């Protein structure tokens, strides 16, 4: 494969692009070590050495580092690795690696998220949040079902009302509207909010 471009990414790293559309990032010292230059042929042996000895190991370490800082969904981890300019095959390897050791688990992530947020957010808002984090809808539904058990949306609305020291029936229409708007922003359904406030 022919190296068509070597461009500076930052002070330490360079982006290498090949005629076949493959691109990867190496440190300047690594480029010197392999003697890579523009318009030069990159043999499959050298590329495999770079891929296996540098890129795969680096992506795995990066994935581990990212998960050490905070729990992430598979989708979030993929996005972070893409930001590091890793190729899809390298990302796939890193994801498989951390999955093998159970460092990433969307089921666990979703259940933990629901458990931590159910006192503050409605089921609908939790669903939206988890979808935005790239969690599969089926996984989300199982997590909600497992974590909410018998607790209903109306019971959660009552908790918010009590937390805000709102007394049903003793407030004027303006206060009632404010509470209604507050609960709607939390993601509760209008009919549930009205049923409780009535």
Secondary structure as the mmCIF struct_conf table of DSSP 4:
data_model
#
loop_
_struct_conf.conf_type_id
_struct_conf.id
_struct_conf.beg_label_comp_id
_struct_conf.beg_label_asym_id
_struct_conf.beg_label_seq_id
_struct_conf.end_label_comp_id
_struct_conf.end_label_asym_id
_struct_conf.end_label_seq_id
STRN STRN1 UNK A 2 UNK A 2
STRN STRN2 UNK A 3 UNK A 8
BEND BEND1 UNK A 9 UNK A 12
STRN STRN3 UNK A 13 UNK A 18
TURN_TY1_P TURN_TY1_P1 UNK A 19 UNK A 20
BEND BEND2 UNK A 21 UNK A 21
STRN STRN4 UNK A 23 UNK A 27
HELX_RH_AL_P HELX_RH_AL_P1 UNK A 28 UNK A 34
TURN_TY1_P TURN_TY1_P2 UNK A 35 UNK A 35
TURN_TY1_P TURN_TY1_P3 UNK A 38 UNK A 39
STRN STRN5 UNK A 41 UNK A 41
HELX_RH_AL_P HELX_RH_AL_P2 UNK A 44 UNK A 50
HELX_RH_PI_P HELX_RH_PI_P1 UNK A 51 UNK A 55
HELX_RH_AL_P HELX_RH_AL_P3 UNK A 56 UNK A 69
BEND BEND3 UNK A 70 UNK A 70
HELX_RH_AL_P HELX_RH_AL_P4 UNK A 74 UNK A 83
TURN_TY1_P TURN_TY1_P4 UNK A 84 UNK A 85
HELX_RH_AL_P HELX_RH_AL_P5 UNK A 88 UNK A 100
TURN_TY1_P TURN_TY1_P5 UNK A 101 UNK A 102
BEND BEND4 UNK A 103 UNK A 103
HELX_RH_AL_P HELX_RH_AL_P6 UNK A 106 UNK A 117
TURN_TY1_P TURN_TY1_P6 UNK A 118 UNK A 120
BEND BEND5 UNK A 121 UNK A 121
HELX_RH_AL_P HELX_RH_AL_P7 UNK A 123 UNK A 132
TURN_TY1_P TURN_TY1_P7 UNK A 133 UNK A 134
HELX_RH_AL_P HELX_RH_AL_P8 UNK A 137 UNK A 148
TURN_TY1_P TURN_TY1_P8 UNK A 149 UNK A 150
HELX_RH_AL_P HELX_RH_AL_P9 UNK A 153 UNK A 163
TURN_TY1_P TURN_TY1_P9 UNK A 164 UNK A 165
TURN_TY1_P TURN_TY1_P10 UNK A 168 UNK A 169
BEND BEND6 UNK A 170 UNK A 171
HELX_RH_AL_P HELX_RH_AL_P10 UNK A 173 UNK A 185
TURN_TY1_P TURN_TY1_P11 UNK A 186 UNK A 187
HELX_RH_AL_P HELX_RH_AL_P11 UNK A 190 UNK A 197
#
